[in-house]
Each structure stands twice: as structure tokens, then as C-alpha cells.
Amino acid sequence: MDRGGAVTLRVTAQSLPFMGETMRNANRSSRSRLQFDFSPEACERLDELVNVLDASSRAEVVRRALRLLAVAVEAERAGARVSVESPDGDVQRLVIV
């Protein structure tokens, strides 16, 4: 799928050794059912992400977001800097609060 010059970030346990256990545990088959209340705006954004990511469901988007946040938090805890680089090379550091 053409994403208009967007860059795909692929994170694996091998590329971030300190995240190995977290990434492995994210794919376990046992699951818990949770329920969240979202504002109409957040639901709209979630639905946009389902379409943009070609995700199978809203839950899949939330699971992906949780894994991405876990990677970012663990990277910062390990002393790494999390950043986003635009196609023109501009780098912006993300600060995880």
C-alpha cells in the first residue's frame, strides 16, 4: 500500500534487545477483555487509524499503539532517544511523558 512517502518503522525484539521480553509477551494467546470510554473525537481518530493502517479492528489499533508506547518507554528508560524523521531529513525528538 502506497502511503505517500511515509516511512514504515519495524521494531523487533532483535532490533531492540532491551525490549525482547516485552515484545515476546505481547503476542501471547491469552487475553483479557477490557472496555474503554472514548470521546466522539477520539472514536473518529481511532476509526481513521483503522482505515490508514488497514487494521482489522479498533482493538488491533489499540494493541499496536500499546506496543509502540511500550517500545518508546523502554527505550527512554534504557537511555535511548525516541525521534521521528521526516522525508526531508528533519528530526524531531519525541518526549514520552
C-alpha positions as a Markdown table, in Angstrom:
| # | Residue | x | y | z |
|---|---|---|---|---|
| 1 | Met | 0.0 | 0.0 | 0.0 |
| 2 | Asp | 1.4 | 3.4 | -1.0 |
| 3 | Arg | 1.5 | 5.7 | 2.0 |
| 4 | Gly | 2.6 | 8.9 | 0.2 |
| 5 | Gly | 6.3 | 8.8 | 1.1 |
| 6 | Ala | 5.7 | 7.7 | 4.7 |
| 7 | Val | 8.4 | 5.6 | 6.4 |
| 8 | Thr | 7.5 | 2.3 | 8.0 |
| 9 | Leu | 9.0 | 1.7 | 11.4 |
| 10 | Arg | 9.5 | -2.0 | 12.1 |
| 11 | Val | 10.5 | -2.8 | 15.6 |
| 12 | Thr | 11.5 | -6.3 | 16.6 |
| 13 | Ala | 12.9 | -7.9 | 19.8 |
| 14 | Gln | 16.2 | -8.3 | 17.9 |
| 15 | Ser | 16.5 | -4.6 | 16.9 |
| 16 | Leu | 15.9 | -3.5 | 20.5 |
| 17 | Pro | 17.4 | -6.2 | 22.8 |
| 18 | Phe | 16.1 | -4.5 | 26.0 |
| 19 | Met | 12.5 | -4.9 | 24.6 |
| 20 | Gly | 12.8 | -8.6 | 23.9 |
| 21 | Glu | 10.7 | -9.9 | 26.7 |
| 22 | Thr | 8.0 | -7.2 | 26.3 |
| 23 | Met | 7.7 | -7.9 | 22.6 |
| 24 | Arg | 7.5 | -11.6 | 23.1 |
| 25 | Asn | 4.9 | -11.3 | 25.7 |
| 26 | Ala | 2.7 | -9.0 | 23.6 |
| 27 | Asn | 1.9 | -11.9 | 21.2 |
| 28 | Arg | 0.7 | -14.4 | 23.8 |
| 29 | Ser | -2.7 | -16.0 | 23.1 |
| 30 | Ser | -4.3 | -15.5 | 26.5 |
| 31 | Arg | -6.2 | -12.2 | 26.5 |
| 32 | Ser | -8.3 | -10.1 | 28.9 |
| 33 | Arg | -11.4 | -8.2 | 27.8 |
| 34 | Leu | -11.3 | -4.5 | 28.6 |
| 35 | Gln | -13.8 | -1.7 | 28.0 |
| 36 | Phe | -12.9 | 1.9 | 27.4 |
| 37 | Asp | -15.0 | 5.1 | 27.0 |
| 38 | Phe | -13.8 | 7.4 | 24.2 |
| 39 | Ser | -14.9 | 10.9 | 23.3 |
| 40 | Pro | -16.6 | 11.2 | 19.8 |
| 41 | Glu | -13.4 | 12.8 | 18.6 |
| 42 | Ala | -11.2 | 10.0 | 19.9 |
| 43 | Cys | -13.5 | 7.4 | 18.2 |
| 44 | Glu | -13.3 | 9.3 | 15.0 |
| 45 | Arg | -9.5 | 9.4 | 15.2 |
| 46 | Leu | -9.4 | 5.7 | 16.1 |
| 47 | Asp | -11.6 | 4.9 | 13.0 |
| 48 | Glu | -9.3 | 7.0 | 10.8 |
| 49 | Leu | -6.3 | 4.9 | 12.1 |
| 50 | Val | -8.2 | 1.6 | 11.4 |
| 51 | Asn | -8.5 | 2.8 | 7.8 |
| 52 | Val | -5.0 | 4.2 | 7.4 |
| 53 | Leu | -3.4 | 1.2 | 8.9 |
| 54 | Asp | -5.7 | -1.2 | 7.2 |
| 55 | Ala | -6.3 | -2.8 | 10.6 |
| 56 | Ser | -8.9 | -5.4 | 11.2 |
| 57 | Ser | -10.5 | -3.6 | 14.1 |
| 58 | Arg | -10.3 | -0.8 | 16.6 |
| 59 | Ala | -8.8 | -3.3 | 19.1 |
| 60 | Glu | -5.9 | -4.0 | 16.7 |
| 61 | Val | -5.1 | -0.3 | 16.5 |
| 62 | Val | -5.1 | 0.0 | 20.3 |
| 63 | Arg | -2.9 | -3.1 | 20.6 |
| 64 | Arg | -0.4 | -1.6 | 18.1 |
| 65 | Ala | -0.4 | 1.7 | 19.9 |
| 66 | Leu | 0.2 | 0.0 | 23.2 |
| 67 | Arg | 3.2 | -1.9 | 21.8 |
| 68 | Leu | 4.6 | 1.2 | 20.3 |
| 69 | Leu | 4.2 | 3.1 | 23.6 |
| 70 | Ala | 5.9 | 0.2 | 25.4 |
| 71 | Val | 8.8 | 0.3 | 23.0 |
| 72 | Ala | 9.2 | 4.1 | 23.4 |
| 73 | Val | 9.0 | 4.0 | 27.2 |
| 74 | Glu | 11.5 | 1.1 | 27.5 |
| 75 | Ala | 13.9 | 2.8 | 25.0 |
| 76 | Glu | 13.8 | 6.0 | 27.1 |
| 77 | Arg | 14.3 | 4.1 | 30.3 |
| 78 | Ala | 17.4 | 2.5 | 28.7 |
| 79 | Gly | 18.8 | 5.9 | 27.8 |
| 80 | Ala | 17.8 | 6.0 | 24.2 |
| 81 | Arg | 16.2 | 9.0 | 22.5 |
| 82 | Val | 13.0 | 8.4 | 20.6 |
| 83 | Ser | 12.6 | 10.6 | 17.5 |
| 84 | Val | 10.7 | 10.9 | 14.2 |
| 85 | Glu | 12.5 | 11.8 | 10.9 |
| 86 | Ser | 10.5 | 13.4 | 8.1 |
| 87 | Pro | 11.2 | 12.6 | 4.5 |
| 88 | Asp | 13.2 | 15.8 | 4.2 |
| 89 | Gly | 15.5 | 14.8 | 7.0 |
| 90 | Asp | 14.1 | 17.0 | 9.8 |
| 91 | Val | 14.4 | 15.1 | 13.1 |
| 92 | Gln | 12.1 | 15.8 | 16.0 |
| 93 | Arg | 12.6 | 14.2 | 19.3 |
| 94 | Leu | 9.5 | 12.7 | 20.9 |
| 95 | Val | 9.3 | 13.1 | 24.7 |
| 96 | Ile | 7.3 | 10.3 | 26.3 |
| 97 | Val | 5.6 | 11.8 | 29.5 |
